[in-house]
């Protein structure tokens, strides 16, 4: 896929109309028209393209570069900061990375030190928020250091901010690895040591990102949802001291985080009240973690059986991501549809979105999503009453987890699949569910109510009904 095609695929019809103003000559028009023809499908191989257009590969790539710049000028007059925001909004991360490097090389000598400070900070923010697939640790570090080099009246707080924002990003990102604790290189005692060092200091941004880092650790590596709430409340006390630094409303953002923390602690009604209030006020697409917070509000709505409300938000936010195969956002959306349709009994629709989510995640592998998809697939076949295949899946998934060599992190998933196997064995033998099996169910249902929208209760009730 060429960079030009990547851009064209994300444009609305109105934005495509804007490109009619392009002044194209000779081969430029030929290449543009050819690429536009393949806007919604895969381009042929490069040899076929060169033969069809009667052009050399060097000339083809040069024209693509010229066309991309002309498209930028038509879509985002003035470019620079507005262009970076445009590419971020379109989730064109490879183009965003290329454009940041281009602007750095082109404009560094022309900008004032104040302008460079703002430019490098914004680039650092873009890079540190890149999805796992596109994250470039070395480049992120480079732009963070360039920001510090150009920071007016640089203080220790500025260096600590870069350090702890990077730490926060790394802890979150390493959760996608097959051995996250080992990959992260950070442990809880070290985080608590940093907390002690920052106590009673005025390094507010550093403390904020450290508290968020500890929240992430307790979310992904050592699950204690109640401690997530404690450290998030510590972060929330800093909101007035750090609000100046953020381009979004930090109060709304922290409310979203707080609702999420309550939800993960199974305080569903409390979370719903906050989500209702915040989304009624309005959550801008530029809000940090926009797609994640939309997903969580959708799951709350499903649990509360407000299926129409959940579907409306999914159709608005996630269906476009799925249509454009936007990696992690598309997977989130497809899984939300699966949970909705499993919850309301539309199993055929659940199956279609399950296959879509699996196909997307195979290309942009993210282990936590892979585990979720395995559970959802097991639930689907169980609810479909294909117990033999559900049994096979559970057995296969346990072997998969053992191969990851991190049983401690996914211990409860091993318990979940053993529970499914135990239910099926009981149904096959016509035996009442054992006390141990009921105990496992009660633990797992409480732990995963938020993530799986109470679907484990459906399995339990179906098993009891089948035995009777």
Residue pairs with C-beta under 8 A, 6 or more apart in sequence:
1 42
1 43
2 35
2 43
2 64
3 64
3 65
3 68
3 94
3 95
3 98
4 31
4 32
4 35
4 64
4 67
4 68
4 71
5 35
5 38
5 39
5 43
6 92
6 94
6 95
7 68
7 71
7 90
7 92
7 95
8 16
8 35
8 36
8 39
8 71
9 39
9 40
9 324
10 90
10 91
10 92
10 324
11 19
11 75
15 75
18 74
18 75
19 71
19 74
19 75
21 74
22 32
22 67
22 70
22 71
22 74
23 70
24 32
24 67
24 70
27 53
27 55
27 59
27 63
28 63
28 66
28 67
28 70
30 53
31 53
31 55
31 60
31 63
31 64
31 67
32 67
34 49
34 52
34 53
35 43
35 64
35 67
38 44
43 49
44 52
46 57
46 60
49 60
50 56
50 57
50 60
53 60
55 63
68 95
72 79
72 83
73 79
75 86
76 82
76 83
76 86
80 103
80 107
81 119
81 122
83 99
84 96
84 99
84 100
84 103
84 122
84 123
84 126
85 286
87 93
87 95
87 96
87 99
88 96
88 126
89 285
89 286
91 321
91 326
91 327
91 329
93 130
93 131
93 134
94 134
96 126
97 127
97 130
97 134
97 136
97 139
100 123
100 126
100 127
100 143
103 119
104 119
104 123
104 146
107 119
108 116
111 119
113 150
113 152
114 152
116 146
116 150
117 147
117 150
117 151
117 152
120 143
120 146
120 147
120 150
121 147
123 143
123 146
123 147
124 140
124 143
124 144
124 147
124 162
127 135
127 136
127 139
127 140
127 143
128 140
128 144
128 165
128 166
128 169
129 169
129 288
130 136
130 140
131 327
131 328
131 364
132 173
132 176
132 328
132 364
132 366
133 327
133 328
133 364
135 173
137 170
140 166
140 169
141 166
144 162
144 166
145 162
147 162
148 154
148 158
148 159
148 162
151 158
156 203
157 202
157 203
157 204
157 205
157 206
160 198
160 203
160 205
160 206
161 203
161 205
161 206
161 209
163 206
164 194
164 205
164 206
164 207
164 209
164 210
164 213
165 205
165 209
167 186
167 209
167 210
167 213
168 209
168 210
168 212
168 213
168 216
170 184
170 186
171 184
171 186
171 213
171 216
171 217
171 220
171 221
172 216
172 220
174 180
174 183
174 184
175 216
175 220
175 221
175 367
175 368
176 366
176 367
176 368
177 183
177 184
177 367
178 367
178 404
178 406
179 404
179 405
179 406
180 220
180 221
180 367
180 406
180 409
181 187
181 221
181 406
181 409
184 221
186 217
188 214
188 217
188 221
188 222
191 210
191 213
191 214
191 217
192 214
194 210
195 210
195 211
195 214
198 206
198 207
198 210
201 207
204 238
204 241
204 242
205 242
205 245
207 238
208 235
208 238
208 242
211 231
211 232
211 234
211 235
211 238
212 231
212 232
212 235
214 227
214 231
215 228
215 231
215 232
215 235
215 261
218 224
218 225
218 227
218 228
218 231
219 225
219 228
219 264
220 368
221 409
225 261
225 264
225 265
225 266
226 265
228 261
228 264
228 265
229 258
229 261
229 262
229 265
232 254
232 257
232 258
232 261
233 258
235 254
235 257
236 254
236 258
239 250
239 251
239 254
242 250
243 250
243 251
246 253
247 286
248 284
248 286
248 287
248 288
252 278
252 281
252 283
252 287
253 287
253 288
253 289
255 274
255 277
255 278
256 274
256 275
256 278
256 283
256 287
256 289
256 293
258 274
259 270
259 271
259 274
259 275
259 278
259 296
259 297
260 271
260 292
260 293
260 296
262 268
262 270
262 271
262 274
263 271
263 296
263 299
263 300
263 450
264 450
266 446
266 449
266 450
268 300
268 303
268 304
268 449
268 450
271 296
271 300
272 300
272 301
272 304
275 296
275 297
275 300
279 297
283 290
283 293
283 294
284 290
287 293
291 317
291 318
291 321
291 329
291 332
291 333
292 332
294 313
294 317
294 318
295 318
295 332
295 333
295 336
297 313
298 310
298 313
298 314
298 336
298 340
299 310
299 336
299 339
299 450
299 451
299 453
301 307
301 309
301 310
301 313
302 310
302 339
302 340
302 343
302 453
303 449
303 450
303 453
303 454
305 343
307 340
307 343
307 344
310 336
310 340
311 340
314 333
314 336
314 337
314 340
317 333
318 329
318 330
318 332
318 333
318 334
318 336
318 337
319 333
321 329
321 330
321 332
321 333
322 330
322 333
322 334
322 356
322 360
324 330
325 360
327 360
327 363
327 364
328 364
328 366
328 369
330 356
330 357
330 360
331 357
331 360
331 361
331 364
331 366
331 369
332 369
334 353
334 354
334 356
334 357
334 360
335 353
335 357
335 369
335 372
335 373
335 376
337 349
337 350
337 353
338 350
338 353
338 354
338 357
338 376
338 380
339 376
339 452
339 453
339 455
340 453
341 347
341 349
341 350
341 353
342 350
342 376
342 379
342 380
342 383
342 453
342 455
342 458
343 453
343 454
343 455
343 458
347 380
347 383
347 384
350 380
351 380
354 373
354 376
354 377
354 380
357 369
357 373
357 376
358 373
358 377
361 369
361 370
361 373
367 404
371 401
371 410
371 413
372 451
374 393
374 397
374 400
375 397
375 413
375 416
375 452
376 452
377 393
378 390
378 393
378 394
378 397
378 417
378 420
379 452
379 455
379 456
379 458
379 459
381 387
381 389
381 390
381 393
382 390
382 420
382 423
382 424
382 459
382 462
383 458
383 459
383 462
385 462
387 424
387 427
387 428
390 420
390 424
391 420
391 421
391 424
394 417
394 418
394 420
394 421
394 424
395 417
395 421
397 413
397 417
398 414
398 417
398 418
401 407
401 410
401 413
401 414
402 414
404 410
407 414
412 443
412 444
412 447
412 448
415 440
415 443
415 444
416 444
416 448
416 456
418 440
419 437
419 440
419 441
419 444
420 459
422 433
422 434
422 437
422 440
423 433
423 437
423 459
423 460
423 463
425 431
426 432
426 433
426 434
426 437
426 463
426 467
427 463
427 466
427 467
430 467
431 467
432 467
433 441
433 463
433 464
433 467
441 456
441 460
444 456
445 454
445 456
445 457
445 460
448 456
449 456
